[in-house]
Amino acid sequence: MASIEILEETVGRDVHAIIPNDFRLESGQRLIATQVVGRLHGPDNGPLVVVAGGVSSGRFATRWWPWAVKAGGPVDLNRVRVLAFDLLPGRDEPGVTITTTDQARLLALLLDAQDEPRIDAFVGASYGGCIGLAFAANFPERIGELAVISAAHRAHPAATAWRGVQRRLLAFGRDCGREAEGIALARQLAMTTYRTADEFALRFSPTAPAEAGAPYPVCDYLIARGAAYAGVTSADRWISLSDSLDRHSVDPQAVRCPLTVVGFSSDTLVPVADSRELAACAPNLRRLIEAPSIFGHDAFLKERELIGRALHDVLNPLPALQTREIAA
């Protein structure tokens, strides 16, 4: 009977929060969406852990991070409650200027609606790590531990340069009536920044095609990844979230909760030097983990053993399951 109950827990359930009529983004804009949508997994009496990932992630954490967020996994759904949320409410939201602080405020609305004054931990990777830093800086009384993976306190100019080209591709495709093709091309470019030259050298031969303009083996891979992504998002949505990454800026000294930082020496989007600076300036650093990886920025998705150990070290000390009465 217990195993059946755990299986039902891991399926998860959606939770919602109404966005007040007077809610304004830092830009002064309003969202068309009327609610924030999240998804809860795990036992009702477990410690509450928020999990957030890259710009293409959302409330289905068991789908985009399946090896990490599962029963018995590094984020153990037999032991902790996991809350993940959609990073820009409403798929059809037109272009808005949204910051990581805005995302943190939307998360706070979702927590308020669930009568959750405080989370035990926030695990954020890539864009999700930026949101975690913004949440810790703006709601210091509402967070226990923070783990930041492949993310830093600010955007690097080189990363902004690459993302800027992606945004112009997205806008060009949208304005020409070829939005899906623009998204596919932007995704292809993005994949070259997520991974490393070493990985491409190992995986793909330099065999030339018969004619100029035809795809090389590595191009076939990128084209496939772009095509698979074309239906996942809209150009406006991606532009907004990409721009949000480049607007991201948090004072590390404002992050006062215990902080774990994980950075990879091959990450060109978030150079390990920025992870070191974040760790050096944070007033309550618990641990800085630096590691090599052939996967570059995508190491948070691929380096299961290292990330798993890091998450275990952060989450294992959290209180064991307890009744609501005791927790209150």
N, C-alpha and C positions, 0 to 999 in steps of 0.2 A: 504493500500500500504506500509506503514512504517513497519508493522509487517512482511510482506513478505520480505522486504529488510533486516531486522534484521536476519530472518531465513537463508537467503542466506549468510549473513556475517559469521554466526557461522559454516557453512560448512567448511570454510577455504580454503586456496590455498597454494600449495607448492612454495617455493622460493629456489633458488640455488646460490651457489658461487663456482667459479672455485678455486681449490687448486693450487697455483703456482708450477711450476716444481721445484723451489728451496726451497719449504717449507720442513723443516726438523723438526721432533719431537725432544724434548730435548735429547732423546737417540741417536740422529743422524740418526734414521731410516726414511724411506719415507713411506707414505701411498700409497697403490695401488689405492685406490679410487681417482677419479679426481675432485670430488666436495663435498661440504657440502650441506646437504639438510635440510631445515627447513620448518615450516608451520605457516602461519599467519592466525589469526582469529580476528574478531572484526572490528569496523568501521575504515575506512582509516584515519580519523582525530582524532583518540583517542590517549591518551598517550601510549607509547610503553613499554610493560612489558614482560620480558623474563621469562619463566617458565621452570624449569628443575627438574627432579625427580631422582629416583633410577636407578641402572644400567640397569634395564629392561624397562625403559621408553624410550621416543624418541619424535619425532615431533608431535605425535598425543596426545596432552595433554588432549583433551576432552574425550579421551578413558581411559587413565590411571588415570586421576584425574577428573572424570566426574561431581562430585558434587561440585567441587571447580571452575573449568573452564567452565563456561556456562553463558548464558544470565541470568542476575539477580543473579548470584552466587557471592561468595566472590571475585573471579576474574571475574568481570562482563563484558561479551563480548558485552553488549550493550554500554559499556562506554570506555573500554580500548582495545587496540590492544594487542594480545598475540602472541609472537614468541616462539616456541619450536623447538628443533632441534635434529637430530639423534646424539647420543653421540659417536659413532665410525663409520665414514662414510664407507659404503659398508658392507653388511652382510657377504660376503665371504672373508673379510680381514684376512689374516693369522695372527698368533700371533705377536703383536707389543707391545712395551713398551711405553705407552702413559700416560702422567701426566694430572692432572687437569689444569695446566698451558697451556698445549697443547690444551686442550678442550676450554679454554678461548680464545686462539689465533684463533682457528677454528671459534668460535662464532664471533670474531672480523672480520674475513673474510666475514662471512655471513652478518653482519651489513654493512660493506663497500659496498658489492654488492647491498644492498638495499638503499644505500645513506643515511644511518642512523648514524650520528656521535655520537649519545648518546642515551642511554635508560633511561626511567624515573624510572624504578624499575626492580629489579631482584628478583624473588621468587624461592628459591632453597630448595628442600627437599632431605635429604639423600645425595647421590652422587651429585645431582644437587646443594645442598647447598655448597658442597666443590668447585664445579666449580664456583659458585657465588662468593665465597671468593677469589678464584684465579683471577677471572675477575676483582674484585674490587681492588685487590692488584696490578695487572699488567696494568690496564687501568682506573686509578682513575678519569680521566677527562671524561670518557664515561658512567658513571653510576650515577643515582640519589640515590634512596633508595635500600637497600638490606635487604631481610628477609631470614633468615637461619633457617630451621626447621630440627630437628633430624640430625644435622651435626655440625662438629667442625673444628678447624683449623689444626687438625692432627689426624692420626689414633691411636686408642688405641691398645696396644699390645695384649690384649685378643681378640679383633675383628680380628686382623691380624692372630692370631692363628687359629681361626675358619675358616677364609677365606682361609688360607693356606691349611687346610685339604680339603676344597672344590676344590681348584685348583688341588690338587694331585688326587682327585677322577676324575675330568674332564680329566686330562692328561692320567690317567690310562685307562679310558673308551675309549678315542680317540685312544690311541696306541694299544688297544686290538681289535679294530674294533667294539666296542660296545658303540659308542659315545652317542647315545640317552639314553642308560641306565646310563651312567656316568653322564649325565646332570640331569637326573631324580633323581639320588641319591644325587648329590650335592645340588639340589633344596630342597630335603627333609631335609638335614642337615641345609641348610640356613633358612628354615622355623622355626626350633627350636630356632634360634637366633633372628628372627624377632619378635616373639611372646613371651609370658611369661608363667612361670610355673603356675601362678594363673589362667590364661585363660584356659590352658590345664586341670587344675583340675576341673574347672567349666563345661567344654564342654565334657569331655570324662571320661567314667567309667574305672576302673582298671580291668574289667573282663578279665580273662585269656583265651586265645584260647585253643582248645582241645589238640594241640600238640606243642611241643617246635619248635620255628622257624616260626610259623604262626603269622600273624599280630595281635596285640592288637588294640582296637578301635582307639587310637590315631595314630597308625601306618597306619591304613586305610586312615585316613585324609592326612597324609604326603605322602603316596604313590599316592593318587589322585592328590595332588598338584604337585608332581614331574612329573607324567605322563602328566599333562596339560602343563608343561613348556618345555618338551623335544623338541618340534618343534619350540620354540620361538627364540632360539639362537644357536650358534655353541659353541663347547668347547673352541676354540681359542678366540672367541670374549669375552666370559665370563671370561676366564683367564686374558685377557688384561684389562678389566674393573675392575675386582676384584683387580688385582695388582695395578691398578691406584689408587684405594681407599687407599691402604696401603702405597703408595708413597706420598700421599697427605700431604703437609706441607706448611702452610702459616703463616707468621708473623702477628698476630692480629693487631699490630701497623701499618701495611701497609694498613689496611682496613679503609680508612678515610671517606668513605661515611656514612651517617646515617644508623645505623645497628640495626635490630631487631633480637633477638635470641630466639628460642623456643626449650626447651628441656624437656624431660620426665624422671621422677625419675626411671621408670622401664626399661629404654632403656639400654640394656647390650652392644650393639654395640657402642653407643655414650653415655658414662656415663654423667650424668647431671653435674658432676664436671668439665668435659671438656667444656661444654656449659658455665658454670660459668666463667671458666678461659678465654675463648674467650671474653665474655662480659666484664670482668674486665680489659682486656688489650686493647680492641678496643678504639681508641681515640674519637669516635663519637657514642657511644651507645645511641640508642633511647629507647630501652626497652629490658629487659630480662624477659621471661615468663617461669616459671617452673610449671609443673603440673604432677599429678599422672595419670597413664593410665594402664588399664589391657592389652593393646595391645603392650606395649613395643616399639620397633623401628618402628613398623607399625602404631603407633599412628598418624603419619602425614596423613595416608590414612583413619583412622577410627574416629578420634576425630573431627567430623565435626563442632560442635558448637565452641569449643575453637579455632581451626585453622581458622574457618570462621571469628570470631571476630578479631583475630590477623591480618589476611589479610585485613580485612575492615579497620582497623586502619592504616595500611601501605599505602593502595592504595586509600582510599577515599579522602585524601588531594591532590591527583594529579590533575593537571589542567583539567578543563572540556573540552569536545569536542571543537575543534577549526578548522578553515580552514587551509589548507596548507600555504596560504599566511600569515596569522597571526602567525602561528607556526614558519615560516621562519624568 
